[in-house]
Amino acid sequence: MNSLSARNLTFLDLGPFNIEIAGGECAALTGPSGAGKTLLLRSIADLDSHGGEVLLGETACSSIPAHHWRSMVGFLSAESPWWRETVGEHFKGGNAGLEELGFKPSVMEWTIERLSSGERQRLGLLRLLGGEPRALLLDEPTANLDAENTARVERLVARYREENDAPVLWVCHDLTQAARVAGKTYSLDDGELRSDR
Amino acid sequence: MNQAVPLSPFDLSLAASLVLLLALFTLPLKLGLWNRLLTAAVRTTVQLLLVGLVLKWLFESASPWWLLLVSMVMLAAAAREVVARQTKRFKGAWGFAMGSGAMLLSSFIVTIFALTVVISERPWYEPRYSIPLLGMLLGNTMNGISIGMDRLTLSAWRGRGIIETRLALGEKSGNAIGEIRKESIRSGMIPILNAMAAAGLVSLPGMMTGQILGGSPPLQAVRYQILIMFLIAAGSGFGTLFAVWLGSKRLFDGRERLRLDRLRNSTR
């Protein structure tokens, strides 16, 4: 059982929130900007201080070292910065999925400057998946992408989710995308989290 | 031993007239510096005269307790200066505590080492040696620490996105800030590295010049200067290492979260 559950999660003056995503299930998180969607993801990833508890399967966030937790719940922020010279230097794990997102293996030798914002975003997702996280927390992973690449990312995430029985929490602005990628939707608005199937 | 030619207040006022002349020249250039220049000149005069009085009294009293008190005042002043030079400072007493802790560990230990093992005057804390040594060490260590800490906090502030992305990818906090920490230590050590490389060729260090003016044989003055250079290198090096290490720990909490809320802007 590889479900992601947040119990009585509080951060800043928001919450308590409860979230339950089964292994292999994708939940969308929608809501107006500024509602706290990113903060919610950051709290689950334990990047911000928060109340309550988050569990992945049987493992509680507070019971293991933070870096260990974060490598299990892969959080992808909306802008993925790069800090070394070439793409390949950022990939510690595998780089499976390159072709699926429309890259050739030689992209690993590219310097960061020549990447477009869309390429950065797609490679940022691959960089995250390379660490083989057991869950995914994606903050608008297709915001800079055209229709074709959006479809590629959606397919890749769906495959990863099914193959690894991974719960996915996907922040999206676009409600049609939410309906497309997710089995259920959470909406965060004015401090309230609603769940609808 | 030849003593230095005594300087009268008149001699000093001749030198002061040069500063006045400079102030006059900057006036039409509208650099806005003339009043700062004059204030700084007055401060130098007053502070050094006062310190001369304190030293005169301290050398005569030779009580270790007074010595301890004076060195604590020096430490506090240096730590305050470290904090004052930060663009992004640690909130509360942390900046002060980390700066003074690092200086206490490096400058004081190195000074005591030099006094007891190298110079071995009796008593070992002989103020004529200990106060100038400590002063030089503190001054240089303070420089290294404030440059290193400034670099650390500013880079962490600017590199927030990168640090948090690396954390999110499962890196340990020490890893995520590793490069920044290295850069900060390096930049804190550069002044003393430069000073050692240029010593003698480009610059005659102040202490050595002073000793030669005071009538010491040049080769003996040189030996003291070499000693001082090594002590400063060790003192500021260890001080910077320790302060930057402490600072980079303080930037994260127990759950390895980047805590930029522990910093505040300088009020200047």
Contacts between the chains, C-beta under 8 A, distances in Angstrom:
chain1	res1	chain2	res2	distance
A	45	B	168	5.9
A	46	B	255	5.6
A	46	B	257	7.1
A	47	B	164	6.0
A	47	B	167	6.4
A	47	B	168	6.5
A	47	B	257	5.8
A	47	B	258	7.7
A	48	B	257	6.6
A	49	B	253	7.3
A	49	B	255	7.4
A	49	B	257	6.5
A	65	B	256	7.6
A	66	B	167	7.9
A	66	B	255	4.3
A	66	B	256	4.1
A	66	B	257	7.2
A	67	B	167	7.1
A	67	B	170	5.5
A	67	B	171	6.3
A	67	B	172	4.7
A	67	B	173	7.3
A	67	B	256	5.7
A	68	B	170	7.3
A	70	B	167	6.1
A	70	B	168	5.7
A	70	B	169	7.4
A	70	B	170	4.9
A	71	B	169	7.2
A	71	B	170	2.6
A	72	B	170	7.9
A	74	B	168	7.6
A	74	B	169	7.9
A	75	B	168	4.4
A	76	B	168	7.6
A	77	B	161	7.5
A	77	B	164	7.1
A	77	B	165	6.3
A	77	B	168	6.6
A	79	B	161	6.7
A	80	B	165	6.2
A	81	B	161	4.4
A	81	B	162	4.7
A	81	B	165	5.4
A	83	B	159	7.8
A	83	B	162	4.6
A	83	B	166	7.6
A	83	B	179	7.7
A	92	B	169	7.9
A	127	B	169	7.1
A	128	B	168	7.9
A	128	B	169	6.7
A	131	B	169	5.9
A	131	B	170	5.8
A	133	B	170	7.9
